[in-house]
Amino acid sequence: EDVSNQLLPKKVEAFADQRVLAVLAGGHHSLALTADSALWSWGWGAQGRLGHGNDLRDQPLPKKIEAFAGQRIVAVSAGTHHSIALTADGAVWSWGFGLFGKLGHGDEQHQWQPKKIE
């Protein structure tokens, strides 16, 4: 795994056999949505911003967010410490650093994996 700074664009080899529909850059993490409706994250794992549940480790390579298995994601956004996704059924999901109520769950709790906003 290559964790060095990249001074020039470099292809993300993890997606060599995938069709990527969207890429998003947060402050310390990145997301990619693939044609099979899988959402992938990588980067700094603190505060659950990667959406992998109790696995808060940094991810130097893209890792699929398993919480969305079987769902079709139609839009996604990455903030500095959190992310939000919209599924085809109109549900909005958020995860990451919850301070200031930014996740939309009526509290300031961090969410380590995507949680539907009720």
Backbone torsions as a table, in degrees:
resi	resn	phi	psi	omega
1	GLU	NA	138.9	-176.2
2	ASP	-104.1	111.2	-179.8
3	VAL	-110.1	14.5	179.4
4	SER	-80.3	159.4	175.1
5	ASN	-64.3	144.8	178.9
6	GLN	-110.8	117.1	-179.3
7	LEU	-85.2	-16.3	178.5
8	LEU	-129.7	154.4	177.3
9	PRO	-55.6	141.0	179.7
10	LYS	-138.0	132.4	-179.6
11	LYS	-63.5	137.0	175.0
12	VAL	-84.6	102.7	-173.0
13	GLU	-63.3	-22.9	180.0
14	ALA	-60.6	-21.5	-178.2
15	PHE	-105.8	17.5	-177.2
16	ALA	-57.2	-36.0	-178.4
17	ASP	-106.6	17.9	-177.4
18	GLN	-119.2	154.5	171.0
19	ARG	-100.5	112.7	-178.2
20	VAL	-91.7	127.0	-179.0
21	LEU	-92.9	-31.8	-177.3
22	ALA	-153.8	146.9	172.8
23	VAL	-129.5	144.6	-178.1
24	LEU	-137.8	142.9	179.4
25	ALA	-118.0	119.8	172.4
26	GLY	-91.6	-172.9	-179.9
27	GLY	-65.6	-35.5	-175.4
28	HIS	-138.3	14.2	-179.6
29	HIS	-153.1	164.2	178.9
30	SER	-131.5	155.4	179.1
31	LEU	-131.5	150.6	173.2
32	ALA	-139.7	136.8	176.3
33	LEU	-108.2	124.3	-178.8
34	THR	-102.1	164.3	-174.6
35	ALA	-60.3	-24.4	177.3
36	ASP	-83.3	11.5	178.0
37	SER	69.8	21.0	174.4
38	ALA	-85.0	143.0	176.0
39	LEU	-111.7	130.3	-176.4
40	TRP	-117.9	146.4	176.3
41	SER	-137.4	155.7	174.8
42	TRP	-159.9	159.6	-178.5
43	GLY	126.1	-147.3	-177.0
44	TRP	-77.5	125.1	-174.0
45	GLY	-88.6	-3.2	-175.9
46	ALA	-59.1	149.3	176.7
47	GLN	59.9	17.6	175.9
48	GLY	75.9	11.4	-174.9
49	ARG	-60.1	-18.9	-179.4
50	LEU	-87.3	-15.3	175.6
51	GLY	78.9	23.4	-177.4
52	HIS	-103.4	30.2	176.7
53	GLY	66.4	-134.6	-176.6
54	ASN	-71.6	-7.6	178.4
55	ASP	-84.4	94.8	-176.8
56	LEU	-98.4	12.7	-179.9
57	ARG	-68.5	153.5	172.0
58	ASP	-64.3	146.4	179.6
59	GLN	-119.2	104.2	179.3
60	PRO	-75.4	-13.6	178.6
61	LEU	-125.0	151.7	178.1
62	PRO	-56.1	136.6	177.7
63	LYS	-131.3	132.3	-178.4
64	LYS	-66.9	136.8	175.1
65	ILE	-84.3	103.0	-172.6
66	GLU	-67.5	-21.0	-179.2
67	ALA	-60.8	-20.2	-179.4
68	PHE	-98.2	11.0	178.8
69	ALA	-57.4	130.4	178.5
70	GLY	83.9	0.8	179.2
71	GLN	-114.1	152.3	178.1
72	ARG	-104.4	115.3	178.6
73	ILE	-88.0	131.7	-178.7
74	VAL	-110.6	-18.5	178.0
75	ALA	-157.1	151.5	179.4
76	VAL	-151.3	150.8	178.8
77	SER	-140.6	144.0	179.7
78	ALA	-117.2	125.9	174.0
79	GLY	-98.5	-170.7	180.0
80	THR	-65.8	-43.2	-175.7
81	HIS	-127.3	9.9	-177.6
82	HIS	-154.4	168.1	177.2
83	SER	-141.1	159.7	-179.1
84	ILE	-138.5	139.7	178.4
85	ALA	-131.5	150.4	176.4
86	LEU	-116.3	127.8	178.4
87	THR	-99.1	162.8	-174.5
88	ALA	-59.2	-25.0	179.1
89	ASP	-82.1	4.8	177.9
90	GLY	89.5	2.5	179.9
91	ALA	-79.1	143.4	176.8
92	VAL	-111.1	131.3	-176.8
93	TRP	-121.4	143.2	176.8
94	SER	-138.3	157.4	178.0
95	TRP	-160.1	158.1	178.7
96	GLY	118.0	-146.9	-174.4
97	PHE	-77.8	119.4	-171.1
98	GLY	-96.4	1.4	-177.7
99	LEU	-54.3	145.8	179.9
100	PHE	70.1	12.5	178.1
101	GLY	71.6	16.3	-172.5
102	LYS	-65.9	-14.0	179.9
103	LEU	-84.8	-12.9	175.0
104	GLY	82.6	19.0	-178.6
105	HIS	-102.5	9.4	177.4
106	GLY	79.2	14.1	178.6
107	ASP	-148.4	-172.0	179.0
108	GLU	-117.2	23.2	-179.2
109	GLN	-73.7	141.2	171.8
110	HIS	-74.0	146.7	176.5
111	GLN	-119.2	116.5	-175.7
112	TRP	-83.2	-9.3	173.6
113	GLN	-144.9	161.3	-177.6
114	PRO	-55.3	134.1	178.0
115	LYS	-128.7	132.4	-179.7
116	LYS	-67.8	133.9	175.6
117	ILE	-81.8	118.8	-177.6
118	GLU	-89.8	NA	NA
